[in-house]
Amino acid sequence: MDKENLLVKGLSELGLTITEEQIEKFDKYYEMLIETNKFMNLTSITEYDEVIIKLFFR
């Protein structure tokens, strides 16, 4: 399953929808999280699918 489908499917299971613009913003947030995490220990979770599942859907 590609990354956008995982996000859309997870939100759908919660009864929510997401626009293409919101997906792009989430991707930008993910990129910023990973870049900042390189010099500031924010999270040990860095794989895209794990970020979606463990940081946003739990």
N, CA, C and O atoms as a Tripos MOL2 file, in Angstrom:
@<TRIPOS>MOLECULE
protein
  232   231    58     0     0
PROTEIN
NO_CHARGES

@<TRIPOS>ATOM
      1 N           0.8590   -1.1770    0.0000 N.3       1 MET1
      2 CA          0.0000    0.0000    0.0000 C.3       1 MET1
      3 C           0.9020    1.2350    0.0000 C.2       1 MET1
      4 O           1.8290    1.3400    0.8030 O.2       1 MET1
      5 N           0.6170    2.1660   -0.9090 N.am      2 ASP2
      6 CA          1.4530    3.3630   -0.9340 C.3       2 ASP2
      7 C           1.0950    4.2830    0.2240 C.2       2 ASP2
      8 O           0.0590    4.1240    0.8690 O.2       2 ASP2
      9 N           1.9640    5.2380    0.4700 N.am      3 LYS3
     10 CA          1.8360    6.0510    1.6730 C.3       3 LYS3
     11 C           0.5480    6.8620    1.7290 C.2       3 LYS3
     12 O          -0.0630    6.9670    2.7930 O.2       3 LYS3
     13 N           0.1230    7.4390    0.6060 N.am      4 GLU4
     14 CA         -1.1160    8.2240    0.6270 C.3       4 GLU4
     15 C          -2.3200    7.3280    0.9180 C.2       4 GLU4
     16 O          -3.2320    7.7170    1.6470 O.2       4 GLU4
     17 N          -2.3110    6.1180    0.3370 N.am      5 ASN5
     18 CA         -3.4290    5.2070    0.5740 C.3       5 ASN5
     19 C          -3.5240    4.8080    2.0420 C.2       5 ASN5
     20 O          -4.6270    4.6550    2.5650 O.2       5 ASN5
     21 N          -2.4060    4.6390    2.7040 N.am      6 LEU6
     22 CA         -2.4040    4.3060    4.1250 C.3       6 LEU6
     23 C          -3.0400    5.4350    4.9300 C.2       6 LEU6
     24 O          -3.8450    5.1860    5.8270 O.2       6 LEU6
     25 N          -2.6860    6.6460    4.6170 N.am      7 LEU7
     26 CA         -3.2460    7.8090    5.3040 C.3       7 LEU7
     27 C          -4.7450    7.9280    5.0250 C.2       7 LEU7
     28 O          -5.5370    8.1100    5.9490 O.2       7 LEU7
     29 N          -5.1260    7.8260    3.7710 N.am      8 VAL8
     30 CA         -6.5410    7.9320    3.3860 C.3       8 VAL8
     31 C          -7.3500    6.8060    4.0050 C.2       8 VAL8
     32 O          -8.4420    7.0450    4.5220 O.2       8 VAL8
     33 N          -6.8350    5.5820    3.9610 N.am      9 LYS9
     34 CA         -7.5550    4.4290    4.5300 C.3       9 LYS9
     35 C          -7.7340    4.5900    6.0350 C.2       9 LYS9
     36 O          -8.8180    4.3430    6.5630 O.2       9 LYS9
     37 N          -6.6840    4.9990    6.7190 N.am     10 GLY10
     38 CA         -6.7720    5.1770    8.1640 C.3      10 GLY10
     39 C          -7.7830    6.2420    8.5530 C.2      10 GLY10
     40 O          -8.5610    6.0590    9.4890 O.2      10 GLY10
     41 N          -7.7680    7.3390    7.8410 N.am     11 LEU11
     42 CA         -8.7360    8.4010    8.1280 C.3      11 LEU11
     43 C         -10.1470    7.9630    7.7850 C.2      11 LEU11
     44 O         -11.0980    8.3040    8.4900 O.2      11 LEU11
     45 N         -10.2840    7.2130    6.7090 N.am     12 SER12
     46 CA        -11.5980    6.7080    6.3080 C.3      12 SER12
     47 C         -12.1860    5.8020    7.3810 C.2      12 SER12
     48 O         -13.3840    5.8540    7.6570 O.2      12 SER12
     49 N         -11.3480    4.9790    7.9810 N.am     13 GLU13
     50 CA        -11.8020    4.0950    9.0570 C.3      13 GLU13
     51 C         -12.2650    4.8870   10.2750 C.2      13 GLU13
     52 O         -13.0540    4.3950   11.0820 O.2      13 GLU13
     53 N         -11.7730    6.1080   10.4010 N.am     14 LEU14
     54 CA        -12.2040    6.9880   11.4900 C.3      14 LEU14
     55 C         -13.3920    7.8570   11.0800 C.2      14 LEU14
     56 O         -13.8650    8.6850   11.8580 O.2      14 LEU14
     57 N         -13.8670    7.6580    9.8460 N.am     15 GLY15
     58 CA        -15.0020    8.4250    9.3510 C.3      15 GLY15
     59 C         -14.6150    9.8070    8.8460 C.2      15 GLY15
     60 O         -15.4530   10.7060    8.7750 O.2      15 GLY15
     61 N         -13.3320    9.9750    8.4920 N.am     16 LEU16
     62 CA        -12.8320   11.2710    8.0420 C.3      16 LEU16
     63 C         -12.3590   11.1880    6.5950 C.2      16 LEU16
     64 O         -11.9870   10.1190    6.1120 O.2      16 LEU16
     65 N         -12.3780   12.3110    5.9220 N.am     17 THR17
     66 CA        -11.8280   12.3990    4.5710 C.3      17 THR17
     67 C         -10.6750   13.3890    4.5830 C.2      17 THR17
     68 O         -10.5260   14.1810    5.5140 O.2      17 THR17
     69 N          -9.8670   13.3320    3.5380 N.am     18 ILE18
     70 CA         -8.7070   14.2120    3.4400 C.3      18 ILE18
     71 C          -8.5900   14.6920    1.9970 C.2      18 ILE18
     72 O          -8.8090   13.9270    1.0580 O.2      18 ILE18
     73 N          -8.2440   15.9590    1.8320 N.am     19 THR19
     74 CA         -8.0740   16.5260    0.4920 C.3      19 THR19
     75 C          -6.6340   16.3160    0.0280 C.2      19 THR19
     76 O          -5.7510   15.9900    0.8210 O.2      19 THR19
     77 N          -6.4220   16.5070   -1.2470 N.am     20 GLU20
     78 CA         -5.0730   16.4060   -1.7990 C.3      20 GLU20
     79 C          -4.1580   17.4540   -1.1580 C.2      20 GLU20
     80 O          -2.9860   17.1790   -0.9020 O.2      20 GLU20
     81 N          -4.6800   18.6320   -0.9020 N.am     21 GLU21
     82 CA         -3.8970   19.6830   -0.2470 C.3      21 GLU21
     83 C          -3.4900   19.2620    1.1650 C.2      21 GLU21
     84 O          -2.3650   19.5310    1.5870 O.2      21 GLU21
     85 N          -4.3770   18.6160    1.8890 N.am     22 GLN22
     86 CA         -4.0590   18.1540    3.2410 C.3      22 GLN22
     87 C          -3.0140   17.0480    3.2100 C.2      22 GLN22
     88 O          -2.1590   16.9780    4.0930 O.2      22 GLN22
     89 N          -3.0740   16.1860    2.2040 N.am     23 ILE23
     90 CA         -2.0530   15.1400    2.0530 C.3      23 ILE23
     91 C          -0.6940   15.7900    1.8140 C.2      23 ILE23
     92 O           0.3080   15.3770    2.3970 O.2      23 ILE23
     93 N          -0.6640   16.8050    0.9570 N.am     24 GLU24
     94 CA          0.5850   17.5200    0.6840 C.3      24 GLU24
     95 C           1.1250   18.1810    1.9530 C.2      24 GLU24
     96 O           2.3340   18.1760    2.1850 O.2      24 GLU24
     97 N           0.2450   18.7450    2.7670 N.am     25 LYS25
     98 CA          0.6690   19.3700    4.0200 C.3      25 LYS25
     99 C           1.1910   18.3300    5.0060 C.2      25 LYS25
    100 O           2.1600   18.5820    5.7210 O.2      25 LYS25
    101 N           0.5570   17.1710    5.0440 N.am     26 PHE26
    102 CA          1.0460   16.1020    5.9040 C.3      26 PHE26
    103 C           2.4320   15.6640    5.4500 C.2      26 PHE26
    104 O           3.3200   15.4570    6.2780 O.2      26 PHE26
    105 N           2.6250   15.5220    4.1320 N.am     27 ASP27
    106 CA          3.9360   15.1410    3.6050 C.3      27 ASP27
    107 C           4.9980   16.1680    3.9860 C.2      27 ASP27
    108 O           6.1150   15.8060    4.3540 O.2      27 ASP27
    109 N           4.6470   17.4430    3.8990 N.am     28 LYS28
    110 CA          5.5790   18.5170    4.2750 C.3      28 LYS28
    111 C           5.9070   18.4310    5.7730 C.2      28 LYS28
    112 O           7.0610   18.5960    6.1690 O.2      28 LYS28
    113 N           4.8920   18.1750    6.5950 N.am     29 TYR29
    114 CA          5.1090   18.0190    8.0320 C.3      29 TYR29
    115 C           6.0640   16.8490    8.2970 C.2      29 TYR29
    116 O           6.9870   16.9550    9.1060 O.2      29 TYR29
    117 N           5.8260   15.7390    7.6030 N.am     30 TYR30
    118 CA          6.6890   14.5710    7.7660 C.3      30 TYR30
    119 C           8.1410   14.9200    7.4060 C.2      30 TYR30
    120 O           9.0630   14.5700    8.1420 O.2      30 TYR30
    121 N           8.3380   15.5990    6.2910 N.am     31 GLU31
    122 CA          9.6840   15.9910    5.8810 C.3      31 GLU31
    123 C          10.3420   16.8840    6.9310 C.2      31 GLU31
    124 O          11.5190   16.7110    7.2450 O.2      31 GLU31
    125 N           9.5940   17.8270    7.4690 N.am     32 MET32
    126 CA         10.1210   18.7190    8.5030 C.3      32 MET32
    127 C          10.4540   17.9430    9.7690 C.2      32 MET32
    128 O          11.4680   18.2140   10.4110 O.2      32 MET32
    129 N           9.6200   16.9900   10.1300 N.am     33 LEU33
    130 CA          9.8670   16.1530   11.3080 C.3      33 LEU33
    131 C          11.1820   15.3990   11.1570 C.2      33 LEU33
    132 O          11.9970   15.3740   12.0800 O.2      33 LEU33
    133 N          11.3860   14.7910   10.0040 N.am     34 ILE34
    134 CA         12.5920   13.9990    9.7700 C.3      34 ILE34
    135 C          13.8360   14.8970    9.7400 C.2      34 ILE34
    136 O          14.8680   14.5410   10.3080 O.2      34 ILE34
    137 N          13.7440   16.0430    9.0900 N.am     35 GLU35
    138 CA         14.8850   16.9600    9.0350 C.3      35 GLU35
    139 C          15.2430   17.4860   10.4240 C.2      35 GLU35
    140 O          16.4180   17.5160   10.7890 O.2      35 GLU35
    141 N          14.2520   17.8960   11.1940 N.am     36 THR36
    142 CA         14.5020   18.4120   12.5430 C.3      36 THR36
    143 C          15.0140   17.3140   13.4540 C.2      36 THR36
    144 O          15.8290   17.5650   14.3410 O.2      36 THR36
    145 N          14.5420   16.1070   13.2390 N.am     37 ASN37
    146 CA         14.9390   14.9630   14.0640 C.3      37 ASN37
    147 C          16.4310   14.6470   13.9140 C.2      37 ASN37
    148 O          17.0110   13.9940   14.7820 O.2      37 ASN37
    149 N          17.0470   15.0960   12.8400 N.am     38 LYS38
    150 CA         18.4710   14.8400   12.6220 C.3      38 LYS38
    151 C          19.3410   15.5370   13.6600 C.2      38 LYS38
    152 O          20.4210   15.0470   13.9910 O.2      38 LYS38
    153 N          18.8840   16.6750   14.1790 N.am     39 PHE39
    154 CA         19.6980   17.3910   15.1640 C.3      39 PHE39
    155 C          18.9850   17.6410   16.4900 C.2      39 PHE39
    156 O          19.5710   18.1940   17.4210 O.2      39 PHE39
    157 N          17.7420   17.2410   16.5730 N.am     40 MET40
    158 CA         16.9770   17.3710   17.8070 C.3      40 MET40
    159 C          16.1840   16.0770   17.9760 C.2      40 MET40
    160 O          15.3660   15.7470   17.1170 O.2      40 MET40
    161 N          16.4030   15.3600   19.0330 N.am     41 ASN41
    162 CA         15.7830   14.0490   19.2110 C.3      41 ASN41
    163 C          14.2830   14.1920   19.5010 C.2      41 ASN41
    164 O          13.8710   14.3010   20.6560 O.2      41 ASN41
    165 N          13.4800   14.1880   18.4360 N.am     42 LEU42
    166 CA         12.0350   14.3130   18.5860 C.3      42 LEU42
    167 C          11.3530   12.9530   18.6690 C.2      42 LEU42
    168 O          10.4170   12.7690   19.4480 O.2      42 LEU42
    169 N          11.8210   12.0070   17.8690 N.am     43 THR43
    170 CA         11.1920   10.6960   17.8210 C.3      43 THR43
    171 C          12.1640    9.6710   17.2580 C.2      43 THR43
    172 O          13.0490   10.0060   16.4700 O.2      43 THR43
    173 N          11.9940    8.4260   17.6670 N.am     44 SER44
    174 CA         12.7830    7.3500   17.0680 C.3      44 SER44
    175 C          12.0400    6.7410   15.8880 C.2      44 SER44
    176 O          12.5950    5.9250   15.1510 O.2      44 SER44
    177 N          10.8020    7.1320   15.7110 N.am     45 ILE45
    178 CA          9.9700    6.6350   14.6130 C.3      45 ILE45
    179 C          10.1920    7.5510   13.4160 C.2      45 ILE45
    180 O           9.8460    8.7320   13.4600 O.2      45 ILE45
    181 N          10.7730    7.0030   12.3400 N.am     46 THR46
    182 CA         11.0850    7.8420   11.1880 C.3      46 THR46
    183 C          10.5500    7.3060    9.8650 C.2      46 THR46
    184 O          10.5390    8.0350    8.8730 O.2      46 THR46
    185 N          10.1130    6.0650    9.8250 N.am     47 GLU47
    186 CA          9.5430    5.5220    8.5890 C.3      47 GLU47
    187 C           8.1490    6.0940    8.3890 C.2      47 GLU47
    188 O           7.3650    6.1800    9.3350 O.2      47 GLU47
    189 N           7.8370    6.4900    7.1470 N.am     48 TYR48
    190 CA          6.5830    7.1790    6.8470 C.3      48 TYR48
    191 C           5.3690    6.4130    7.3630 C.2      48 TYR48
    192 O           4.5190    6.9830    8.0470 O.2      48 TYR48
    193 N           5.2840    5.1320    7.0400 N.am     49 ASP49
    194 CA          4.1070    4.3590    7.4650 C.3      49 ASP49
    195 C           4.0200    4.2510    8.9770 C.2      49 ASP49
    196 O           2.9240    4.2800    9.5370 O.2      49 ASP49
    197 N           5.1530    4.1290    9.6390 N.am     50 GLU50
    198 CA          5.1500    4.0580   11.1000 C.3      50 GLU50
    199 C           4.7380    5.3900   11.7180 C.2      50 GLU50
    200 O           4.0420    5.4100   12.7340 O.2      50 GLU50
    201 N           5.1580    6.4980   11.1170 N.am     51 VAL51
    202 CA          4.7430    7.8210   11.6040 C.3      51 VAL51
    203 C           3.2260    7.9470   11.5210 C.2      51 VAL51
    204 O           2.5840    8.4090   12.4640 O.2      51 VAL51
    205 N           2.6540    7.5340   10.3910 N.am     52 ILE52
    206 CA          1.1980    7.5970   10.2210 C.3      52 ILE52
    207 C           0.5040    6.7510   11.2850 C.2      52 ILE52
    208 O          -0.3950    7.2260   11.9800 O.2      52 ILE52
    209 N           0.9240    5.5090   11.4040 N.am     53 ILE53
    210 CA          0.2460    4.5720   12.3030 C.3      53 ILE53
    211 C           0.5050    4.8960   13.7710 C.2      53 ILE53
    212 O          -0.4370    5.0050   14.5570 O.2      53 ILE53
    213 N           1.7680    5.0510   14.1440 N.am     54 LYS54
    214 CA          2.1190    5.1690   15.5560 C.3      54 LYS54
    215 C           1.9960    6.5780   16.1280 C.2      54 LYS54
    216 O           1.6920    6.7390   17.3100 O.2      54 LYS54
    217 N           2.2280    7.5980   15.3060 N.am     55 LEU55
    218 CA          2.1770    8.9620   15.8350 C.3      55 LEU55
    219 C           0.8450    9.6500   15.5870 C.2      55 LEU55
    220 O           0.4910   10.5800   16.3110 O.2      55 LEU55
    221 N           0.1030    9.2140   14.5850 N.am     56 PHE56
    222 CA         -1.1420    9.9020   14.2640 C.3      56 PHE56
    223 C          -2.3960    9.0880   14.5000 C.2      56 PHE56
    224 O          -3.4490    9.6580   14.7830 O.2      56 PHE56
    225 N          -2.3140    7.7710   14.3930 N.am     57 PHE57
    226 CA         -3.5210    6.9590   14.5630 C.3      57 PHE57
    227 C          -3.5980    6.2440   15.9040 C.2      57 PHE57
    228 O          -4.5410    5.4870   16.1350 O.2      57 PHE57
    229 N          -2.6540    6.4570   16.7770 N.am     58 ARG58
    230 CA         -2.7250    5.8420   18.1020 C.3      58 ARG58
    231 C          -3.1900    6.8430   19.1070 C.2      58 ARG58
    232 O          -3.3160    6.5200   20.2880 O.2      58 ARG58
@<TRIPOS>BOND
     1     1     2 1
     2     2     3 1
     3     3     4 2
     4     3     5 am
     5     5     6 1
     6     6     7 1
     7     7     8 2
     8     7     9 am
     9     9    10 1
    10    10    11 1
    11    11    12 2
    12    11    13 am
    13    13    14 1
    14    14    15 1
    15    15    16 2
    16    15    17 am
    17    17    18 1
    18    18    19 1
    19    19    20 2
    20    19    21 am
    21    21    22 1
    22    22    23 1
    23    23    24 2
    24    23    25 am
    25    25    26 1
    26    26    27 1
    27    27    28 2
    28    27    29 am
    29    29    30 1
    30    30    31 1
    31    31    32 2
    32    31    33 am
    33    33    34 1
    34    34    35 1
    35    35    36 2
    36    35    37 am
    37    37    38 1
    38    38    39 1
    39    39    40 2
    40    39    41 am
    41    41    42 1
    42    42    43 1
    43    43    44 2
    44    43    45 am
    45    45    46 1
    46    46    47 1
    47    47    48 2
    48    47    49 am
    49    49    50 1
    50    50    51 1
    51    51    52 2
    52    51    53 am
    53    53    54 1
    54    54    55 1
    55    55    56 2
    56    55    57 am
    57    57    58 1
    58    58    59 1
    59    59    60 2
    60    59    61 am
    61    61    62 1
    62    62    63 1
    63    63    64 2
    64    63    65 am
    65    65    66 1
    66    66    67 1
    67    67    68 2
    68    67    69 am
    69    69    70 1
    70    70    71 1
    71    71    72 2
    72    71    73 am
    73    73    74 1
    74    74    75 1
    75    75    76 2
    76    75    77 am
    77    77    78 1
    78    78    79 1
    79    79    80 2
    80    79    81 am
    81    81    82 1
    82    82    83 1
    83    83    84 2
    84    83    85 am
    85    85    86 1
    86    86    87 1
    87    87    88 2
    88    87    89 am
    89    89    90 1
    90    90    91 1
    91    91    92 2
    92    91    93 am
    93    93    94 1
    94    94    95 1
    95    95    96 2
    96    95    97 am
    97    97    98 1
    98    98    99 1
    99    99   100 2
   100    99   101 am
   101   101   102 1
   102   102   103 1
   103   103   104 2
   104   103   105 am
   105   105   106 1
   106   106   107 1
   107   107   108 2
   108   107   109 am
   109   109   110 1
   110   110   111 1
   111   111   112 2
   112   111   113 am
   113   113   114 1
   114   114   115 1
   115   115   116 2
   116   115   117 am
   117   117   118 1
   118   118   119 1
   119   119   120 2
   120   119   121 am
   121   121   122 1
   122   122   123 1
   123   123   124 2
   124   123   125 am
   125   125   126 1
   126   126   127 1
   127   127   128 2
   128   127   129 am
   129   129   130 1
   130   130   131 1
   131   131   132 2
   132   131   133 am
   133   133   134 1
   134   134   135 1
   135   135   136 2
   136   135   137 am
   137   137   138 1
   138   138   139 1
   139   139   140 2
   140   139   141 am
   141   141   142 1
   142   142   143 1
   143   143   144 2
   144   143   145 am
   145   145   146 1
   146   146   147 1
   147   147   148 2
   148   147   149 am
   149   149   150 1
   150   150   151 1
   151   151   152 2
   152   151   153 am
   153   153   154 1
   154   154   155 1
   155   155   156 2
   156   155   157 am
   157   157   158 1
   158   158   159 1
   159   159   160 2
   160   159   161 am
   161   161   162 1
   162   162   163 1
   163   163   164 2
   164   163   165 am
   165   165   166 1
   166   166   167 1
   167   167   168 2
   168   167   169 am
   169   169   170 1
   170   170   171 1
   171   171   172 2
   172   171   173 am
   173   173   174 1
   174   174   175 1
   175   175   176 2
   176   175   177 am
   177   177   178 1
   178   178   179 1
   179   179   180 2
   180   179   181 am
   181   181   182 1
   182   182   183 1
   183   183   184 2
   184   183   185 am
   185   185   186 1
   186   186   187 1
   187   187   188 2
   188   187   189 am
   189   189   190 1
   190   190   191 1
   191   191   192 2
   192   191   193 am
   193   193   194 1
   194   194   195 1
   195   195   196 2
   196   195   197 am
   197   197   198 1
   198   198   199 1
   199   199   200 2
   200   199   201 am
   201   201   202 1
   202   202   203 1
   203   203   204 2
   204   203   205 am
   205   205   206 1
   206   206   207 1
   207   207   208 2
   208   207   209 am
   209   209   210 1
   210   210   211 1
   211   211   212 2
   212   211   213 am
   213   213   214 1
   214   214   215 1
   215   215   216 2
   216   215   217 am
   217   217   218 1
   218   218   219 1
   219   219   220 2
   220   219   221 am
   221   221   222 1
   222   222   223 1
   223   223   224 2
   224   223   225 am
   225   225   226 1
   226   226   227 1
   227   227   228 2
   228   227   229 am
   229   229   230 1
   230   230   231 1
   231   231   232 2
@<TRIPOS>SUBSTRUCTURE
     1 MET1         2 RESIDUE 1 A MET
     2 ASP2         6 RESIDUE 1 A ASP
     3 LYS3        10 RESIDUE 1 A LYS
     4 GLU4        14 RESIDUE 1 A GLU
     5 ASN5        18 RESIDUE 1 A ASN
     6 LEU6        22 RESIDUE 1 A LEU
     7 LEU7        26 RESIDUE 1 A LEU
     8 VAL8        30 RESIDUE 1 A VAL
     9 LYS9        34 RESIDUE 1 A LYS
    10 GLY10       38 RESIDUE 1 A GLY
    11 LEU11       42 RESIDUE 1 A LEU
    12 SER12       46 RESIDUE 1 A SER
    13 GLU13       50 RESIDUE 1 A GLU
    14 LEU14       54 RESIDUE 1 A LEU
    15 GLY15       58 RESIDUE 1 A GLY
    16 LEU16       62 RESIDUE 1 A LEU
    17 THR17       66 RESIDUE 1 A THR
    18 ILE18       70 RESIDUE 1 A ILE
    19 THR19       74 RESIDUE 1 A THR
    20 GLU20       78 RESIDUE 1 A GLU
    21 GLU21       82 RESIDUE 1 A GLU
    22 GLN22       86 RESIDUE 1 A GLN
    23 ILE23       90 RESIDUE 1 A ILE
    24 GLU24       94 RESIDUE 1 A GLU
    25 LYS25       98 RESIDUE 1 A LYS
    26 PHE26      102 RESIDUE 1 A PHE
    27 ASP27      106 RESIDUE 1 A ASP
    28 LYS28      110 RESIDUE 1 A LYS
    29 TYR29      114 RESIDUE 1 A TYR
    30 TYR30      118 RESIDUE 1 A TYR
    31 GLU31      122 RESIDUE 1 A GLU
    32 MET32      126 RESIDUE 1 A MET
    33 LEU33      130 RESIDUE 1 A LEU
    34 ILE34      134 RESIDUE 1 A ILE
    35 GLU35      138 RESIDUE 1 A GLU
    36 THR36      142 RESIDUE 1 A THR
    37 ASN37      146 RESIDUE 1 A ASN
    38 LYS38      150 RESIDUE 1 A LYS
    39 PHE39      154 RESIDUE 1 A PHE
    40 MET40      158 RESIDUE 1 A MET
    41 ASN41      162 RESIDUE 1 A ASN
    42 LEU42      166 RESIDUE 1 A LEU
    43 THR43      170 RESIDUE 1 A THR
    44 SER44      174 RESIDUE 1 A SER
    45 ILE45      178 RESIDUE 1 A ILE
    46 THR46      182 RESIDUE 1 A THR
    47 GLU47      186 RESIDUE 1 A GLU
    48 TYR48      190 RESIDUE 1 A TYR
    49 ASP49      194 RESIDUE 1 A ASP
    50 GLU50      198 RESIDUE 1 A GLU
    51 VAL51      202 RESIDUE 1 A VAL
    52 ILE52      206 RESIDUE 1 A ILE
    53 ILE53      210 RESIDUE 1 A ILE
    54 LYS54      214 RESIDUE 1 A LYS
    55 LEU55      218 RESIDUE 1 A LEU
    56 PHE56      222 RESIDUE 1 A PHE
    57 PHE57      226 RESIDUE 1 A PHE
    58 ARG58      230 RESIDUE 1 A ARG
